[in-house]
């Protein structure tokens, strides 16, 4: 892989992925500011929309925050009536987290903002270019999952 040689930021795909994700978050923050959500709140809501009943510990891991940090966030969101914690039927020490009906309108508006932002960010892409981009990103994701698995097993 000689094409990886050098330290050129313009062709550093990891840096570009990080910067694109950062810019997308900033754009979303700006477009969703009228919802008066913190980034942590909308991040949790977005994950829970896709994963209803996710265990609290899994949500903390997915959000890359400490469990105590998430517990405080969920306390505020529970008080606002946006989420509810339910005891996991398979492990009474664990909580599962669900969105409430009260927050569904906010989540739908977040989704609409997200779809519009994606459309705007991908402006000028052909359908084939979009499909190729998704395919390549999925391959990078699979490769990094495999790397983490191997490195985790080696560390055990």
C-alpha positions, 0 to 999 in steps of 0.5 A: 500500500504505497499510496498510504505513504506520506503525511499529506492531510489532504489525502488522509482519509481518517482526518477527512472522515473526522472533519466531515463528521464534525462539520455535519454535527455543526450543521445539524446543531445550527439547523436544530437550534430552535429545538433547544436540545443539547448535542448530547440530548439529540445524540441520545434521542437519535440512537434510541430512535433506532434502538428502542429498549437499548440498555443504559450501559450500551447507550453510554458506550455508543455515545462514548460517555461514562455511565454516570454522565449518561445517567445524569443526562437521562435523569434530565430527559426523564424529568422532561418526559422524553425517555423512560427507563424500564427494568431489563426483564433479563437482568434486573440490575440493568435498565432499558431506555425508551422514547416516550410519546411526548418526544416523538414529534421532536424526534421526527423533526430531527429526522427531517432536519437530518435528511435535508442536511444529508441531501444538501451535503451530498448535492451534486453526487450521482446515485452511483457515486452515493452508492459507491460512497456508502459501499466504501464507508461500510467497508471501512467500518467492517475493517475497523470492527475486525481490527478492534475485535482482533486487538481486543482478543489479543489484549485479553 
